[in-house]
Amino acid sequence: MTRLLLIRHGETDWNTEGRYQGQSDVPLNATGREQAQQLAQALRGSALEAIYSSDLLRARETAEALARATGAPLHVDPRLREVGLGEWEGQLFSDIQQRYPDLLRRRREDPLNFAPPGGETVAALRSRLLSAVQDIISLHPGGRAALVSHGFALAVIKVSLNGHPIEQVWDLVPRNAQMEWLEVRSA
């Protein structure tokens, strides 16, 4: 079994404001940088073989703190990005709820095939995430690697690797700076 440590990036201003981030390149805020340092201290001395991160700044900043603390090599992979939310990126959740109630309903009912205007389907997201995860597992059979990504992306990974229905994805989004070990059968 390969052990993957799934880590959501630290907090951003958009998290606190209630904005959809998607693939917008938003940096960590002061709280997020502190969370990254706390994660780094918690993992100091751990036996991580490598750290893999989304290329988006908020994940990369979190992963860089972990790499400095653990000495594990950092690999940046754009396949670990958050779902593309198109026109919804940068908008407040409350505004999306008011402007697009029918689209939000369709998204919850058929998450695999629905895409926000100009955005990405969960099926496409899942395909690129699982491609990255399989590559990581093949590079670390029986080992331990950290994967720093985004809330919805990590929920999709958990649902997919644990064989849960995709509709459960909404319940599995981790908090900022949350860590969770996942054991995956090595190929």
NORSUL-V303852 format. One record per residue. N is the residue number from 0. PSI is psi in radians with two decimals (NA if undefined). Layout:
N_PSI / N_PSI
This chain:
0_2.40 / 1_2.37 / 2_2.10 / 3_2.24 / 4_1.85 / 5_2.22 / 6_2.21 / 7_2.48 / 8_2.83 / 9_3.07 / 10_2.58 / 11_2.90 / 12_-0.63 / 13_-0.58 / 14_-0.83 / 15_-0.50 / 16_-0.22 / 17_0.67 / 18_2.52 / 19_2.21 / 20_-0.83 / 21_-2.24 / 22_0.20 / 23_2.45 / 24_1.38 / 25_2.31 / 26_2.91 / 27_2.62 / 28_-3.04 / 29_-0.72 / 30_-0.74 / 31_-0.68 / 32_-0.67 / 33_-0.73 / 34_-0.72 / 35_-0.70 / 36_-0.68 / 37_-0.72 / 38_-0.78 / 39_-0.77 / 40_-0.69 / 41_-0.52 / 42_-0.07 / 43_2.28 / 44_-0.01 / 45_2.78 / 46_0.89 / 47_2.33 / 48_-0.55 / 49_2.82 / 50_2.27 / 51_2.38 / 52_2.58 / 53_2.68 / 54_-0.11 / 55_2.47 / 56_-0.77 / 57_-0.66 / 58_-0.76 / 59_-0.75 / 60_-0.72 / 61_-0.83 / 62_-0.64 / 63_-0.68 / 64_-0.71 / 65_-0.72 / 66_-0.73 / 67_-0.71 / 68_-0.62 / 69_-0.39 / 70_0.01 / 71_2.47 / 72_2.50 / 73_2.26 / 74_2.20 / 75_2.27 / 76_1.96 / 77_-0.29 / 78_-0.29 / 79_0.17 / 80_2.83 / 81_2.89 / 82_2.43 / 83_2.13 / 84_0.14 / 85_-2.23 / 86_-0.28 / 87_-0.31 / 88_2.33 / 89_-0.19 / 90_2.63 / 91_2.50 / 92_-0.76 / 93_-0.64 / 94_-0.69 / 95_-0.76 / 96_-0.67 / 97_-0.74 / 98_-0.55 / 99_0.84 / 100_-0.66 / 101_-0.68 / 102_-0.69 / 103_-0.69 / 104_-0.80 / 105_-0.64 / 106_-0.74 / 107_-0.64 / 108_-0.58 / 109_1.15 / 110_-0.53 / 111_-0.68 / 112_-0.15 / 113_2.47 / 114_2.36 / 115_2.82 / 116_2.07 / 117_0.15 / 118_-2.87 / 119_2.52 / 120_2.77 / 121_-0.52 / 122_-0.76 / 123_-0.73 / 124_-0.86 / 125_-0.73 / 126_-0.83 / 127_-0.64 / 128_-0.82 / 129_-0.51 / 130_-0.80 / 131_-0.79 / 132_-0.76 / 133_-0.68 / 134_-0.73 / 135_-0.79 / 136_-0.73 / 137_-0.47 / 138_-0.32 / 139_0.94 / 140_2.18 / 141_0.09 / 142_-2.86 / 143_2.19 / 144_2.58 / 145_2.55 / 146_1.95 / 147_2.06 / 148_-2.51 / 149_2.79 / 150_-0.98 / 151_-0.67 / 152_-0.78 / 153_-0.65 / 154_-0.69 / 155_-0.72 / 156_-0.82 / 157_-0.82 / 158_-0.78 / 159_-0.80 / 160_-0.42 / 161_0.00 / 162_0.44 / 163_2.73 / 164_2.49 / 165_-0.48 / 166_-0.30 / 167_-0.10 / 168_-0.63 / 169_-0.48 / 170_-0.13 / 171_0.20 / 172_2.09 / 173_2.78 / 174_2.86 / 175_2.40 / 176_0.35 / 177_2.44 / 178_2.56 / 179_2.21 / 180_2.46 / 181_2.20 / 182_2.25 / 183_2.34 / 184_2.19 / 185_2.56 / 186_NA
